[in-house]
């Protein structure tokens, strides 16, 4: 691992620790999370991805995201007793 990458991981792990409220004993989880994030950044292409052209691109652009809210519960039927 390069010194630059290790320094970026250290800085990110520190930021994660601060965002979590500076808990004791969670340094390994913060380091692992920072490592995963930095490794993910290194795996991404540097240039902006090219959008596909054609009907598939138009369909994806027009589609709306699904509503992810849970449906409200229906009221229970009154019992006959």
N, C-alpha and C positions, 0 to 999 in steps of 0.2 A: 504494500500500500504506500502510495506516495505521501510525503509530508503534507502537501497541500490538501489532499483528500482527507487525511487524518485530522487536520486542523478544522476543515469544514464539518466533519462529523462531530468533533469536540464542541464546536460552536453551536451546532444544531441540537446536540444532546443537552447542552446548558440551557438553551432556549426552551426546550421541551420541559426540562426540570422546573424552570421558572414558571412556565404556563401551568404546570400541574400543582403549583403552590409550594414548591421546594420541599417535597416529601423526603424523609430519610429512607434509605434502603432500596430505592428504586433506580439506582444508577445503571444497572445492567439493562433494564427494560428501556430506559431512555437512550442508552448507547445503541442498543439493537434497533430501536425505532429510527434513530438518526441515521444509522448505517443503511437501513433499508431505503430511507428517503433519498439519501445521497446516491446510493447505487442506482435507484430508479431514475434520478436526474441524469446520471452518466449514461444510462442506456437509451435515453430519449434522443431522437435526432435533433441536431442543432437548428436546422432550417425548418421553416413552417411547412407542415404537411400540405400536399396538394389535394384539393377537393376533387372528387370524381365528377365528371361531366356526364350529362345524359339524363334519361328518365329516372334512374334510381336516385340521383342526387336531388332532383326536384321533388320526388316523393318524400324523401327523408326531411327535406327542408319544410314541407308543408304539414308534416305530421305533428300532432300535438302530444306532449308527454301525458302519460296516463295519470289519472288522479290516484294518488297513493293514500288518501285519507281513509281511515276505517269508516265503514258505514255505521250510522247510529243504530243502537239496539231497538228492536221492536218491543212495544209494551206487551207484557204477558196477559194472557186471557184470564178473566176472573174464574175462580173455581166454582163448581156447582154446589159445594157444601154449605 
